[in-house]
Amino acid sequence: MYKSGSATGSHGSNSNLQNLDRGEKDTLDYRIHTVEKDSGSKQISLWHDVTLVHIDPATEKPTPYLNFVCEIPKFSRKKYEIATDEVGNPIKQDEKKGKLREFKKGDIFFNYGCLPRTWEDPTFYHPDAEGCRGDNDPLDVCDIGMRIVNPGEIRPVKILGILCMIDEGEADWKLVVIDAEDKWAPFLNDIADVDKHLPGQLDAIREWFRTYKIPDGKPPNVFGLQEKFQDKAYALEIIKECNHAWKDLITGEKERKLKDHEEEVVKLVRKLSKSNLLSLAPDEDDAPSF
């Protein structure tokens, strides 16, 4: 079991972490770096150094919740994301052809981010994903709680379900979660509870993802599994798959098995592997269990 805190290089919550802005906001150089409060300088990777399972900072024992790393707060549109190919994995605003990206569709209405220590393997074709491979990113999360969560903030969440989106030929799973401290959390334990207590919420999430690229001149996104949100049990299996894929990535195991894959995918994995093996904490030789 991995405990929180600097003694192991892993953090089970945000209790000893703070975020620092570096560079000028709304520029290509702007980054949000996460560091330990105690040292004020030791950089923490929100992708690798935060445990998947939330650890209670008071008892240092695992809770029933998982950690959610927010990248884009609800009611905002700047496309912040973890820089997976940069050492230390700070948060940056995505760019295309030198221009900072925003959602042209408008503000997103849920907190959006990812689960730490997960990776959608671009060499893996999930049987339920319409023959599409993983998108080479951590597993995406839609937090439907009421709290507005800032970029780089870590929150404990309950897993409710998952949607299989197909984005330009890649499998791009979208987890649905709720903040463990949200007032709705006691009533929401599985995906069916969302439809029961918050009718229309899931349909709105699906339609947002279906249409958000249309203002960029792209076609609507499509979905696997008959466009249905899958339940918590199914979602947990996807999380386990992506956690195991992450372990293969950061230990170098994935790169050692690339010889039978197409060159485009090999380049993607090698670039990611090189950046992230360099930032791997020295005590992470044994990947944490989930």
PALO-674133 format. One record per atom (N, C-alpha, C): residue number from 1; chain; atom name; x, y, z. Coordinates in steps of 0.2 Angstrom, whole numbers. Each point is the difference from the previous one (the first is absolute). Layout:
BEGIN
NUM;A;CA;X;Y;Z
...
This chain:
BEGIN
1;A;N;4;-6;0
1;A;CA;-4;6;0
1;A;C;4;6;0
2;A;N;-1;5;-4
2;A;CA;4;6;-1
2;A;C;-4;6;5
3;A;N;4;2;4
3;A;CA;-2;6;5
3;A;C;1;6;-3
4;A;N;-4;5;2
4;A;CA;1;7;-2
4;A;C;6;3;3
5;A;N;3;5;-3
5;A;CA;5;4;3
5;A;C;7;-1;-3
6;A;N;5;4;1
6;A;CA;6;0;-3
6;A;C;4;-6;1
7;A;N;-1;-3;6
7;A;CA;4;-6;1
7;A;C;0;-5;-5
8;A;N;-5;-1;-4
8;A;CA;0;-5;-5
8;A;C;0;3;-7
9;A;N;-1;7;0
9;A;CA;0;3;-7
9;A;C;-7;0;-3
10;A;N;-5;-3;4
10;A;CA;-7;0;-2
10;A;C;-4;4;4
11;A;N;-6;2;-3
11;A;CA;-4;5;4
11;A;C;-7;-3;-1
12;A;N;-4;-2;5
12;A;CA;-6;-2;0
12;A;C;-6;5;0
13;A;N;2;6;1
13;A;CA;-5;6;0
13;A;C;4;6;-1
14;A;N;-3;6;0
14;A;CA;3;6;-1
14;A;C;2;3;6
15;A;N;0;-3;6
15;A;CA;1;3;7
15;A;C;7;3;0
16;A;N;5;-3;-3
16;A;CA;7;3;0
16;A;C;2;3;-6
17;A;N;-4;2;-4
17;A;CA;1;3;-7
17;A;C;-2;7;-1
18;A;N;3;3;-4
18;A;CA;-2;7;-2
18;A;C;2;1;-8
19;A;N;-4;4;-3
19;A;CA;1;1;-7
19;A;C;3;7;-1
20;A;N;5;1;-4
20;A;CA;3;6;-2
20;A;C;0;2;-7
21;A;N;-2;6;-2
21;A;CA;0;3;-6
21;A;C;7;2;-3
22;A;N;2;-3;-6
22;A;CA;6;2;-2
22;A;C;-1;3;-7
23;A;N;3;5;-2
23;A;CA;-2;3;-7
23;A;C;-6;5;1
24;A;N;-1;3;-6
24;A;CA;-6;5;0
24;A;C;-6;-4;-3
25;A;N;-5;1;4
25;A;CA;-7;-3;-2
25;A;C;-1;2;-7
26;A;N;-4;-5;-4
26;A;CA;-2;1;-6
26;A;C;6;1;-5
27;A;N;5;-3;1
27;A;CA;6;-1;-4
27;A;C;2;-7;-1
28;A;N;4;-1;-5
28;A;CA;2;-7;-2
28;A;C;4;-3;6
29;A;N;4;5;4
29;A;CA;5;-2;5
29;A;C;-4;-1;7
30;A;N;-6;1;0
30;A;CA;-3;0;7
30;A;C;-1;-8;2
31;A;N;2;-1;6
31;A;CA;0;-7;3
31;A;C;-3;1;7
32;A;N;-4;-5;3
32;A;CA;-1;-1;7
32;A;C;4;-6;2
33;A;N;4;1;5
33;A;CA;4;-5;3
33;A;C;-2;-2;7
34;A;N;0;-6;1
34;A;CA;-2;-2;7
34;A;C;6;-2;4
35;A;N;1;3;6
35;A;CA;6;-1;4
35;A;C;-3;-2;7
36;A;N;5;-3;4
36;A;CA;-1;-2;7
36;A;C;0;6;4
37;A;N;-5;1;4
37;A;CA;0;6;5
37;A;C;6;0;4
38;A;N;2;-6;3
38;A;CA;5;0;5
38;A;C;7;3;-3
39;A;N;1;-2;-6
39;A;CA;7;2;-4
39;A;C;-1;6;-3
40;A;N;-6;1;-3
40;A;CA;-2;6;-4
40;A;C;3;0;-7
41;A;N;4;-5;-1
41;A;CA;4;0;-7
41;A;C;-1;-7;-3
42;A;N;0;-6;4
42;A;CA;0;-6;-3
42;A;C;-7;-1;-5
43;A;N;2;-1;-6
43;A;CA;-6;0;-5
43;A;C;-3;-7;0
44;A;N;-7;0;0
44;A;CA;-4;-6;0
44;A;C;-3;-1;-7
45;A;N;0;-6;-2
45;A;CA;-4;-2;-6
45;A;C;-7;-1;2
46;A;N;-5;3;-3
46;A;CA;-7;-1;1
46;A;C;-2;-7;-3
47;A;N;4;-2;-5
47;A;CA;-2;-6;-3
47;A;C;3;-6;3
48;A;N;7;0;3
48;A;CA;3;-5;2
48;A;C;1;-1;8
49;A;N;0;6;3
49;A;CA;2;0;7
49;A;C;-6;1;5
50;A;N;-6;0;-3
50;A;CA;-7;0;4
50;A;C;-2;-7;-1
51;A;N;-2;-3;5
51;A;CA;-3;-7;0
51;A;C;-7;0;-3
52;A;N;-1;-5;-3
52;A;CA;-7;-1;-3
52;A;C;-5;-1;6
53;A;N;1;-3;5
53;A;CA;-5;-1;5
53;A;C;1;6;5
54;A;N;-5;3;2
54;A;CA;1;6;5
54;A;C;2;-3;7
55;A;N;5;4;3
55;A;CA;2;-2;7
55;A;C;-2;5;4
56;A;N;-4;-1;6
56;A;CA;-2;4;5
56;A;C;7;3;3
57;A;N;0;7;0
57;A;CA;7;3;2
57;A;C;0;-1;8
58;A;N;-6;0;3
58;A;CA;1;-1;8
58;A;C;2;-7;2
59;A;N;-2;-5;-3
59;A;CA;1;-7;2
59;A;C;5;-3;-4
60;A;N;2;3;-6
60;A;CA;4;-3;-5
60;A;C;-2;-7;-3
61;A;N;-7;-1;1
61;A;CA;-3;-6;-3
61;A;C;-4;1;-6
62;A;N;0;-5;-4
62;A;CA;-4;0;-6
62;A;C;-8;2;1
63;A;N;-3;3;-4
63;A;CA;-7;2;0
63;A;C;-3;-4;-5
64;A;N;-7;0;0
64;A;CA;-4;-3;-6
64;A;C;1;4;-6
65;A;N;3;6;0
65;A;CA;0;4;-6
65;A;C;6;0;-4
66;A;N;0;3;-6
66;A;CA;5;1;-4
66;A;C;2;7;-1
67;A;N;6;2;-2
67;A;CA;3;6;-1
67;A;C;-2;3;-7
68;A;N;-3;6;0
68;A;CA;-1;3;-6
68;A;C;4;6;-1
69;A;N;4;1;-5
69;A;CA;4;6;-1
69;A;C;-4;4;-5
70;A;N;-2;6;2
70;A;CA;-4;5;-4
70;A;C;5;4;-5
71;A;N;-2;0;-6
71;A;CA;4;4;-5
71;A;C;-4;6;-2
72;A;N;-7;-1;-1
72;A;CA;-4;5;-3
72;A;C;-6;1;5
73;A;N;0;6;4
73;A;CA;-6;1;4
73;A;C;-7;1;-4
74;A;N;-5;-2;4
74;A;CA;-6;1;-3
74;A;C;-2;7;-1
75;A;N;-4;2;-5
75;A;CA;-1;7;-2
75;A;C;6;4;-3
76;A;N;4;-4;-3
76;A;CA;6;3;-3
76;A;C;1;-3;-7
77;A;N;5;3;-4
77;A;CA;1;-3;-7
77;A;C;7;-1;-2
78;A;N;5;3;4
78;A;CA;7;-1;-2
78;A;C;2;-7;1
79;A;N;3;-3;-5
79;A;CA;1;-7;-1
79;A;C;7;-2;4
80;A;N;0;0;6
80;A;CA;5;-2;4
80;A;C;1;-7;0
81;A;N;6;-3;1
81;A;CA;1;-7;0
81;A;C;7;-1;3
82;A;N;1;-6;3
82;A;CA;6;-3;2
82;A;C;5;-1;-6
83;A;N;6;3;1
83;A;CA;5;0;-6
83;A;C;3;-7;1
84;A;N;-3;-5;-3
84;A;CA;3;-7;1
84;A;C;7;-1;-3
85;A;N;2;4;-5
85;A;CA;6;-1;-3
85;A;C;6;5;3
86;A;N;-2;3;5
86;A;CA;5;5;3
86;A;C;2;-3;7
87;A;N;7;0;2
87;A;CA;2;-2;6
87;A;C;-3;3;6
88;A;N;-3;-4;4
88;A;CA;-3;3;6
88;A;C;-8;1;-1
89;A;N;-2;0;-6
89;A;CA;-7;0;-2
89;A;C;-4;6;3
90;A;N;2;6;-1
90;A;CA;-4;6;2
90;A;C;-6;0;-4
91;A;N;-5;5;2
91;A;CA;-6;1;-4
91;A;C;2;6;-4
92;A;N;-2;-1;-7
92;A;CA;0;6;-5
92;A;C;-6;1;-3
93;A;N;-1;5;-4
93;A;CA;-5;1;-4
93;A;C;2;-3;-7
94;A;N;-5;-4;-3
94;A;CA;2;-3;-6
94;A;C;0;5;-6
95;A;N;4;-2;-5
95;A;CA;1;5;-5
95;A;C;0;-4;-7
96;A;N;-2;3;-5
96;A;CA;1;-3;-7
96;A;C;2;5;-4
97;A;N;6;-1;-4
97;A;CA;3;4;-5
97;A;C;2;7;4
98;A;N;2;-1;6
98;A;CA;2;6;3
98;A;C;-5;5;4
99;A;N;-7;-3;-1
99;A;CA;-5;4;3
99;A;C;-3;-4;6
100;A;N;-1;4;6
100;A;CA;-3;-3;5
100;A;C;-8;-3;-1
101;A;N;-1;-5;2
101;A;CA;-7;-3;-1
101;A;C;-5;1;5
102;A;N;-6;1;-2
102;A;CA;-6;1;4
102;A;C;-5;-4;-3
103;A;N;-6;-2;4
103;A;CA;-5;-3;-3
103;A;C;-5;5;-3
104;A;N;0;0;-7
104;A;CA;-4;5;-4
104;A;C;-7;-1;2
105;A;N;-2;-6;2
105;A;CA;-7;-1;1
105;A;C;-2;4;6
106;A;N;4;2;4
106;A;CA;-1;3;6
106;A;C;2;-3;7
107;A;N;-2;2;5
107;A;CA;2;-2;7
107;A;C;-2;-7;1
108;A;N;4;-4;3
108;A;CA;-2;-7;2
108;A;C;-4;0;6
109;A;N;-5;-4;1
109;A;CA;-4;0;6
109;A;C;1;-5;6
110;A;N;6;-3;-1
110;A;CA;2;-5;5
110;A;C;8;1;1
111;A;N;2;-2;6
111;A;CA;8;0;1
111;A;C;3;-5;-4
112;A;N;5;1;-4
112;A;CA;3;-5;-5
112;A;C;7;-1;2
113;A;N;2;-6;0
113;A;CA;7;-1;1
113;A;C;2;-8;-1
114;A;N;4;-3;5
114;A;CA;2;-7;-1
114;A;C;1;-3;6
115;A;N;1;-7;0
115;A;CA;2;-4;5
115;A;C;8;0;0
116;A;N;3;1;5
116;A;CA;8;-1;0
116;A;C;1;-8;0
117;A;N;6;-1;-3
117;A;CA;2;-7;0
117;A;C;-4;-4;-5
118;A;N;-3;3;-5
118;A;CA;-3;-4;-5
118;A;C;2;2;-7
119;A;N;0;-4;-5
119;A;CA;2;1;-7
119;A;C;-4;-4;-5
120;A;N;-3;4;-5
120;A;CA;-4;-4;-5
120;A;C;5;-2;-6
121;A;N;2;-6;1
121;A;CA;6;-3;-4
121;A;C;-2;1;-8
122;A;N;4;3;-4
122;A;CA;-1;1;-7
122;A;C;1;-7;-4
123;A;N;3;-5;3
123;A;CA;1;-6;-3
123;A;C;-6;-5;2
124;A;N;-4;2;4
124;A;CA;-5;-5;2
124;A;C;-7;2;-3
125;A;N;-3;-5;-3
125;A;CA;-7;1;-3
125;A;C;-5;-3;4
126;A;N;-4;4;4
126;A;CA;-5;-3;4
126;A;C;-6;-3;-4
127;A;N;-2;-6;2
127;A;CA;-5;-4;-4
127;A;C;-7;4;0
128;A;N;-1;5;4
128;A;CA;-6;3;0
128;A;C;0;7;-3
129;A;N;6;2;-3
129;A;CA;2;7;-2
129;A;C;0;0;-8
130;A;N;-5;-4;-3
130;A;CA;-1;1;-7
130;A;C;7;-1;-4
131;A;N;5;-4;3
131;A;CA;6;-1;-4
131;A;C;5;5;1
132;A;N;-1;5;5
132;A;CA;4;5;0
132;A;C;5;-1;6
133;A;N;6;3;-1
133;A;CA;6;0;5
133;A;C;-1;6;5
134;A;N;4;-1;6
134;A;CA;0;5;5
134;A;C;3;7;-3
135;A;N;-2;5;4
135;A;CA;2;7;-3
135;A;C;6;3;3
136;A;N;4;-5;4
136;A;CA;7;2;2
136;A;C;0;5;6
137;A;N;-6;1;3
137;A;CA;0;5;6
137;A;C;-3;-4;6
138;A;N;1;4;6
138;A;CA;-3;-3;6
138;A;C;-8;0;-1
139;A;N;-3;-4;4
139;A;CA;-8;-1;-1
139;A;C;-3;6;2
140;A;N;-5;2;-4
140;A;CA;-3;6;1
140;A;C;-6;0;5
141;A;N;-1;5;4
141;A;CA;-5;0;5
141;A;C;-5;6;-1
142;A;N;-6;-1;1
142;A;CA;-6;5;0
142;A;C;-2;0;8
143;A;N;1;5;3
143;A;CA;-2;1;7
143;A;C;-7;4;0
144;A;N;-5;-3;2
144;A;CA;-7;4;0
144;A;C;-2;3;6
145;A;N;5;0;5
145;A;CA;-1;4;7
145;A;C;-1;7;-1
146;A;N;-3;3;5
146;A;CA;-1;7;0
146;A;C;6;5;1
147;A;N;5;-3;3
147;A;CA;6;4;1
147;A;C;4;2;-6
148;A;N;2;6;-1
148;A;CA;5;2;-5
148;A;C;7;-2;2
149;A;N;3;-4;-4
149;A;CA;7;-3;2
149;A;C;5;4;-5
150;A;N;5;2;3
150;A;CA;5;4;-3
150;A;C;5;-5;-4
151;A;N;3;3;-5
151;A;CA;5;-4;-4
151;A;C;6;-3;5
152;A;N;1;-6;0
152;A;CA;5;-3;4
152;A;C;-2;-2;7
153;A;N;-6;1;2
153;A;CA;-3;-2;6
153;A;C;-2;-7;0
154;A;N;1;-3;6
154;A;CA;-1;-8;0
154;A;C;-6;0;5
155;A;N;-5;-4;-2
155;A;CA;-6;-1;4
155;A;C;-1;-8;0
156;A;N;-3;-2;6
156;A;CA;-2;-7;0
156;A;C;-7;-1;-3
157;A;N;-1;-5;-4
157;A;CA;-6;-1;-4
157;A;C;-3;-7;1
158;A;N;-7;0;-1
158;A;CA;-3;-7;-1
158;A;C;-1;-1;-7
159;A;N;2;-6;-3
159;A;CA;-1;-2;-6
159;A;C;-7;-2;-1
160;A;N;-3;2;-6
160;A;CA;-7;-1;-1
160;A;C;-1;-4;-7
161;A;N;4;1;-5
161;A;CA;-1;-3;-6
161;A;C;4;2;-5
162;A;N;-1;-2;-7
162;A;CA;5;2;-5
162;A;C;-3;0;-7
163;A;N;2;5;-4
163;A;CA;-2;0;-7
163;A;C;5;-1;-5
164;A;N;-1;-4;-5
164;A;CA;5;-1;-5
164;A;C;0;4;-6
165;A;N;4;5;0
165;A;CA;0;5;-6
165;A;C;5;-2;-5
166;A;N;-2;1;-6
166;A;CA;5;-2;-5
166;A;C;2;7;-3
167;A;N;6;2;1
167;A;CA;3;7;-2
167;A;C;5;-1;-6
168;A;N;-2;2;-6
168;A;CA;4;-1;-6
168;A;C;4;-6;0
169;A;N;-4;-6;1
169;A;CA;3;-6;-1
169;A;C;3;-3;6
170;A;N;0;3;6
170;A;CA;3;-2;6
170;A;C;-5;-1;6
171;A;N;1;-5;4
171;A;CA;-5;-1;5
171;A;C;2;5;6
172;A;N;-5;4;2
172;A;CA;1;5;5
172;A;C;-5;0;5
173;A;N;1;-5;5
173;A;CA;-5;-1;5
173;A;C;-1;6;5
174;A;N;-6;1;2
174;A;CA;-2;6;4
174;A;C;-3;-3;6
175;A;N;3;0;6
175;A;CA;-2;-2;6
175;A;C;-5;6;3
176;A;N;-6;-3;3
176;A;CA;-4;5;4
176;A;C;1;-1;7
177;A;N;1;5;4
177;A;CA;2;0;7
177;A;C;-4;5;4
178;A;N;0;0;7
178;A;CA;-2;5;4
178;A;C;4;1;6
179;A;N;2;6;1
179;A;CA;4;2;6
179;A;C;-3;-4;6
180;A;N;5;-3;4
180;A;CA;-3;-4;6
180;A;C;-3;5;5
181;A;N;1;6;0
181;A;CA;-2;5;5
181;A;C;-6;4;-3
182;A;N;-2;-2;-6
182;A;CA;-6;4;-3
182;A;C;-7;-3;4
183;A;N;-4;5;1
183;A;CA;-7;-2;3
183;A;C;-4;-5;-4
184;A;N;1;-1;-6
184;A;CA;-3;-5;-4
184;A;C;3;-7;1
185;A;N;7;0;2
185;A;CA;4;-6;0
185;A;C;-4;-6;4
186;A;N;-3;1;6
186;A;CA;-3;-6;3
186;A;C;-6;-3;-4
187;A;N;-3;4;-5
187;A;CA;-5;-3;-4
187;A;C;2;-3;-6
188;A;N;6;1;-2
188;A;CA;3;-2;-7
188;A;C;5;-5;1
189;A;N;-1;-7;-1
189;A;CA;4;-5;1
189;A;C;2;-4;-6
190;A;N;-4;1;-6
190;A;CA;1;-3;-6
190;A;C;-3;4;-5
191;A;N;1;-2;-7
191;A;CA;-3;4;-5
191;A;C;-7;1;0
192;A;N;-4;-5;2
192;A;CA;-7;0;-1
192;A;C;-3;6;5
193;A;N;4;1;6
193;A;CA;-2;5;5
193;A;C;0;7;-3
194;A;N;5;1;-5
194;A;CA;0;7;-3
194;A;C;-6;1;-4
195;A;N;-2;-5;-4
195;A;CA;-7;1;-4
195;A;C;-6;1;5
196;A;N;1;-3;6
196;A;CA;-6;0;4
196;A;C;0;7;4
197;A;N;5;2;2
197;A;CA;0;6;4
197;A;C;2;6;-3
198;A;N;4;0;-6
198;A;CA;1;6;-4
198;A;C;-1;-2;-7
199;A;N;-7;-1;-2
199;A;CA;-2;-1;-7
199;A;C;3;5;-5
200;A;N;2;-3;-5
200;A;CA;3;5;-6
200;A;C;7;1;1
201;A;N;3;-1;5
201;A;CA;7;1;1
201;A;C;5;-4;-4
202;A;N;-1;-6;-1
202;A;CA;4;-5;-4
202;A;C;-1;2;-7
203;A;N;-7;1;-2
203;A;CA;-1;2;-7
203;A;C;4;6;-2
204;A;N;0;5;4
204;A;CA;3;7;-1
204;A;C;8;-1;-1
205;A;N;3;-5;4
205;A;CA;7;-1;0
205;A;C;1;-3;-7
206;A;N;-4;-5;-2
206;A;CA;1;-4;-6
206;A;C;0;5;-6
207;A;N;-5;5;0
207;A;CA;-1;4;-5
207;A;C;5;6;-1
208;A;N;3;1;6
208;A;CA;6;5;0
208;A;C;6;-3;-3
209;A;N;1;-6;1
209;A;CA;6;-3;-3
209;A;C;-2;-2;-7
210;A;N;-6;-1;-2
210;A;CA;-2;-1;-7
210;A;C;2;6;-4
211;A;N;-2;6;2
211;A;CA;0;6;-4
211;A;C;6;5;1
212;A;N;4;-1;5
212;A;CA;5;5;2
212;A;C;5;2;-5
213;A;N;1;-5;-5
213;A;CA;5;2;-5
213;A;C;-3;2;-7
214;A;N;-7;1;0
214;A;CA;-3;2;-6
214;A;C;2;7;-1
215;A;N;0;5;5
215;A;CA;3;7;-2
215;A;C;7;0;-3
216;A;N;4;-5;1
216;A;CA;6;0;-3
216;A;C;0;-3;-7
217;A;N;-6;-1;-3
217;A;CA;-1;-3;-7
217;A;C;1;-7;0
218;A;N;0;-4;6
218;A;CA;0;-7;0
218;A;C;-7;-3;0
219;A;N;0;-7;-2
219;A;CA;-7;-3;1
219;A;C;-1;-2;7
220;A;N;-6;-2;2
220;A;CA;-2;-2;7
220;A;C;4;-6;2
221;A;N;1;0;6
221;A;CA;3;-6;3
221;A;C;-5;-6;0
222;A;N;2;-6;0
222;A;CA;-4;-6;1
222;A;C;2;-4;6
223;A;N;-4;-5;2
223;A;CA;1;-3;6
223;A;C;-1;-8;-1
224;A;N;3;-4;4
224;A;CA;-1;-7;0
224;A;C;-5;-2;4
225;A;N;-1;-7;1
225;A;CA;-5;-3;4
225;A;C;-7;3;0
226;A;N;-2;2;-6
226;A;CA;-7;2;-2
226;A;C;-1;7;4
227;A;N;6;4;1
227;A;CA;-1;6;3
227;A;C;-2;0;7
228;A;N;0;-6;3
228;A;CA;-2;0;7
228;A;C;5;1;5
229;A;N;-1;3;6
229;A;CA;4;1;5
229;A;C;0;-7;4
230;A;N;6;-3;1
230;A;CA;1;-6;3
230;A;C;1;1;8
231;A;N;-2;-5;4
231;A;CA;0;0;7
231;A;C;6;1;4
232;A;N;0;0;6
232;A;CA;6;1;4
232;A;C;5;-6;-1
233;A;N;-3;-6;0
233;A;CA;4;-6;0
233;A;C;4;0;-7
234;A;N;-3;2;-5
234;A;CA;3;0;-7
234;A;C;6;5;1
235;A;N;-2;6;3
235;A;CA;5;5;0
235;A;C;6;-2;4
236;A;N;-1;-3;5
236;A;CA;6;-2;4
236;A;C;4;-5;-4
237;A;N;-2;-4;-4
237;A;CA;4;-5;-4
237;A;C;4;4;-5
238;A;N;-3;6;-3
238;A;CA;4;4;-5
238;A;C;5;4;4
239;A;N;-1;2;6
239;A;CA;5;3;5
239;A;C;6;-5;1
240;A;N;-2;-6;2
240;A;CA;5;-5;1
240;A;C;5;-1;-6
241;A;N;-3;-1;-6
241;A;CA;3;0;-6
241;A;C;5;5;-1
242;A;N;-2;6;1
242;A;CA;4;6;-1
242;A;C;5;1;5
243;A;N;-1;-2;6
243;A;CA;5;0;5
243;A;C;6;-5;-1
244;A;N;-2;-6;-3
244;A;CA;5;-4;-2
244;A;C;4;2;-6
245;A;N;-3;3;-4
245;A;CA;3;3;-6
245;A;C;5;5;2
246;A;N;-2;4;5
246;A;CA;5;6;3
246;A;C;6;-4;3
247;A;N;-1;-5;3
247;A;CA;6;-3;4
247;A;C;5;-3;-6
248;A;N;-3;-2;-5
248;A;CA;4;-3;-6
248;A;C;4;6;-3
249;A;N;-3;6;0
249;A;CA;3;6;-3
249;A;C;5;2;4
250;A;N;-1;1;6
250;A;CA;5;4;4
250;A;C;6;-5;3
251;A;N;-1;-6;-1
251;A;CA;6;-5;2
251;A;C;4;-2;-7
252;A;N;-3;3;-6
252;A;CA;4;-2;-6
252;A;C;-2;-6;-3
253;A;N;-5;-4;3
253;A;CA;-2;-6;-3
253;A;C;-3;1;-6
254;A;N;-4;5;-1
254;A;CA;-4;1;-6
254;A;C;5;1;-6
255;A;N;5;4;1
255;A;CA;5;2;-5
255;A;C;4;-6;-2
256;A;N;1;-5;4
256;A;CA;3;-6;-2
256;A;C;-4;-5;-4
257;A;N;-6;2;-1
257;A;CA;-5;-5;-3
257;A;C;-3;3;-7
258;A;N;4;6;-2
258;A;CA;-3;4;-6
258;A;C;2;-3;-7
259;A;N;4;-5;0
259;A;CA;2;-2;-7
259;A;C;-5;-2;-5
260;A;N;-6;-2;2
260;A;CA;-5;-3;-4
260;A;C;-5;6;-2
261;A;N;1;6;2
261;A;CA;-5;5;-1
261;A;C;2;5;-5
262;A;N;-5;4;-3
262;A;CA;1;4;-6
262;A;C;5;6;3
263;A;N;4;3;-5
263;A;CA;5;5;2
263;A;C;-3;6;4
264;A;N;-6;2;-3
264;A;CA;-4;6;3
264;A;C;-1;-1;8
265;A;N;-2;-6;2
265;A;CA;-2;-1;7
265;A;C;7;-1;4
266;A;N;5;-3;-3
266;A;CA;6;-1;3
266;A;C;3;7;2
267;A;N;0;5;-5
267;A;CA;2;6;2
267;A;C;-3;3;5
268;A;N;-7;0;1
268;A;CA;-4;3;5
268;A;C;2;-3;7
269;A;N;1;-7;0
269;A;CA;1;-3;7
269;A;C;7;2;2
270;A;N;5;0;-5
270;A;CA;7;1;2
270;A;C;1;7;2
271;A;N;-3;5;-3
271;A;CA;0;7;2
271;A;C;-3;1;7
272;A;N;-5;-3;2
272;A;CA;-3;0;6
272;A;C;4;-4;5
273;A;N;2;-6;-1
273;A;CA;4;-4;4
273;A;C;7;4;2
274;A;N;3;3;-5
274;A;CA;6;4;2
274;A;C;-1;5;5
275;A;N;-5;4;-1
275;A;CA;-1;6;4
275;A;C;-2;-2;7
276;A;N;-4;-6;1
276;A;CA;-3;-2;6
276;A;C;5;-5;4
277;A;N;4;-3;-3
277;A;CA;5;-4;3
277;A;C;5;5;4
278;A;N;2;5;-3
278;A;CA;4;5;3
278;A;C;-2;3;6
279;A;N;-7;1;0
279;A;CA;-3;3;6
279;A;C;-2;-5;6
280;A;N;1;-6;-2
280;A;CA;-2;-5;5
280;A;C;3;0;7
281;A;N;-4;0;5
281;A;CA;4;0;7
281;A;C;4;-6;1
282;A;N;6;1;3
282;A;CA;4;-6;1
282;A;C;-3;-6;4
283;A;N;-5;1;4
283;A;CA;-3;-5;4
283;A;C;-6;-3;-3
284;A;N;-1;1;-7
284;A;CA;-6;-2;-3
284;A;C;2;-7;-4
285;A;N;5;-3;2
285;A;CA;2;-6;-4
285;A;C;-6;-5;0
286;A;N;-3;-1;6
286;A;CA;-6;-4;1
286;A;C;-6;4;-2
287;A;N;-4;-1;-5
287;A;CA;-6;3;-2
287;A;C;-5;-1;5
288;A;N;-4;5;2
288;A;CA;-5;-1;6
288;A;C;-6;-4;-3
289;A;N;-3;-4;4
289;A;CA;-5;-4;-1
289;A;C;-7;3;0
290;A;N;-5;-2;-4
290;A;CA;-6;3;0
290;A;C;-5;-6;-1
